[in-house]
Every structure is written in C-alpha cells, then in structure tokens.
C-alpha cells in the first residue's frame, strides 16, 4: 500500500520555505514571533502553514500554537499521514469525480479500485454528486457539490458518522497533497502560495425534506474537524440556487462557523452566473452553472450524480461462490471506526478462502475483540443470513473459554447503546476446537445497521489467539487493499 509522504498538518509539498508571499509588517512580525514561540520545532513548518493557524486564531499566537499542536496530535491519533491517496506515483482510486488534472487522470469513483473503501462507494447512493473540477482564475482547485440533491435521511441511516468523517479526510488529504502541489507548479509564483480551494454548492432541488437532525449533526462533525485540523483552507464558498429553506439550514450552520469562514461565504440565489464567471473562466465552469464546460468525454459529465441519474449507480463487485458471497458489505475491526478493538493484532485477510472471509485476532490480557459488519437498507430486503464460524489457536493455557455476542447499532447511534441480536454465550475451550469445522453461529440481518461481533476471553492468563470467518448470504461487497 502506497501512502502519501508524511506531513504535519497536510501542507502542500509545493508550499516551500523559499516562497515569501507574506510581506506585510504585521505578517512578518507574527511569523517571526510564532517561530520563537514554537522553538526548535518551528523548522518543521513552512511560512504558509504557520500563517494559516495564525490567521485562524486572529493573530493570537498562543491560541495558534495550541491549535497547531492539537492538529498534530489528531493526525497522529487517526494515522492520517498513513492514508493512501491518489497521486501520480500510485494507482489508488479516487474518492469522487476529478476533471482536468495532470497528477491524476479524469475519473469517477469505482468499486474495486485500489484503496477505495467500501463506504466511499456506498455513500455515493445518497450524495447528490461532487467533483474536483479544474481551477479558478487564481489557480485554486474548484470543488463542486450538488448539495440540493443530497438524500440526507438516507445518508444518516446508511452511513455512520465515522465512515463519513473517514471519507472526508481522504478527500481533503487528496486535495492538499496531490492537487494543490500541481496548482503550485502550474499557477504559483514566488509571491503566491496556492493552499486554498474554491467551493461551489449548488442547492438546486433543496427542500424541507433535507432538514434531518442526524444528517445535520454529521455535517457539524465535518465542519468542526475542518476548522480545527484544516484551518484557512477555504478560499471562497459560493452557494448558488439557494431556496428559502436554505435560510433555515444556514441559520443553524452559521452558529458552528468561525467568523473568518463566514466572511468567505457568498450566498447568490438564482442570480449567480456573472459572479462565478468573474472568478472562473467559462471553459473551467460547468455549463449548468453558467460556464461552457460539459466534460462530455466522461460518464456523468462535469459532476456525475446517481440521484439525478446522469450516471449509472456505482456497481458492487460481482457475485462469487454461488449465493454465498465471499465478502460482506463491509467487514472491519471496530478499531477502524467507532470503538477500540483492544486487539494487539487484528486483521482481515484480503481474499476469502472456501467462501469464508477470514479474520485473525490476538487479544491482550482480559481485552475484548470487536468486528463490525455494515448492513445497508438495500441489503436487508432479503434478510440475509450471517454465518460465523470460529476456532481458537494456541490458547489452551491462556483462558478458560470465550464469551461471544452480537449486537446491532443503528447508524448514528452512540456506541454504548444497541440491540442484542445473539445473546452472550460462554464457549468452553472444549467446545472450540483448534482445527476441524469449529463452532458455527447463524443469524439473519433483519434490519439495517452495524452488527458488532464481540469476543471476550474468560479468566484470561495471557495472549489469546483466535481465527474465525464470516460469510453473508445476499450481501454484496468488496474488500480492497485498504484492509486493516
């Protein structure tokens, strides 16, 4: 797996120290004093990166330092610098449509592409459509989103907040570490660092049906993260075709935003074309927004959308092994999303064996192991059967047995709640052979949600190694090289 080179706070690799765009006395003095405040660590950051945090905190250098260090801790805790992102030196698939770049070819998101997680494909069904579409007159990348077409209720019901956050981080890191360096190379000068993007939200189709509290809470999670971890990355935000209902939505969203962000937001309603064209050349602006671009060489044109049917739904992987599918909709250690698996070694084999999706865990003293199976709305129509087969390895002296349970969590629900699907049962080691067929547990997924498989050693006396497998009848999905 190829990942982006380590960075501190997602600074573009092209935003190099040799550039000196900050020449106002206030800027020069602030940068000088901020470097003194940071001490020896200041050499890790270029002027552009430091200035973003200074501006975000209105030149409060102590506040800027606190936010900078917090963002570094956040990146480390979430292993952001290890995420595989698309770039010119790898074959990683894109998270959304891209148009007009040299570092990555024009493409739409596709299932089965290297390092494209399943949830990135699943949420396309509920997103109105988005694209990183060329650049504006300042050389900034343009991100366009059909916000008015979002199925907010479907998104909140079928995609978890951690999944949406993970998707957003991957998209953001792609822009900062792949696209902005290209913008620097193509359009930058010694006096101009390109480290911001221009955003267009098209509200066509927006209505009161989108006022869904859980969906708005998910949006707030993204907004909070952006302002804390990616300050001063927004150049301008144009909101076009905004109906009356947007006033209601914006009145809530505005409370979450820093004053500096609010100043960059331009609400244009229906009379927006001349404003957009003042900032974007016609050949770089889609025709449905008043420009001349159609991207007719690509399925879906400039901004593909499953919801408006200008592109076919992203297909899942072909069915294999008859009716038993080798891979569930999405299977992962729970440490990758909403909780800690507490396993010192926890992984899923990238390929099935004999129709069973193999997982292995080594549990430390007295710790549980948890795995999630994501079951979306479209999967439960057939009430698919989940088959779990497990056996233990090398633990005869490590514990007396295993406690196993299955609980279902609704999307967006807090991690400390849930509905028991398979009640907790103790399996003595004599019931859990090291070889042969092992123990089989079956249940039907009758409702959408996160099905959490939980394993807990009884009276542990050391490391517990487990080997088990899952297969789901009627659920279609694919594990990529982005497996844990």
Secondary structure, DSSP 8 states (H G I E B T S, - for coil): -------SS---TT--TT-----SHHHHHHHHHHHHHHGGGGGGS-HHHHHHHHHHTTT-HHHHHHHHHHHHHHHHHTTGGG-----TTS----SSEEES-SSS-SB---TTSTT--HHHHHGGGTS--EEEEEE-TTS-EEEEE-GGG--HHHHHHHS-HHHHHHHHHHHHHHIIIIIHHHHHHHH-BTTB----EEEEEE-TT--GGG--HHHHHHHHHHHHHHHHHSTT-EEEEEEES--HHHHHHHHHHGGGS-HHHHTTEEEEET--HHHHHHHS-GGGSBGGGTSSB--TTSTTTTS--TTTTSS---------STTEESS-S-EEEGGGTTS---EEEEEE-SS-BTTBEEEEEEE-TT-EEEEEEEE-GGGGGGT-EEEEEEEEES-TTT-SEEEEEEEEE-TT--TT--EEEEEEEEEEGGGS-SSSS-EEEEEE--S-EEEEEEEEEES--S-EEEEEEEEEET------TT--
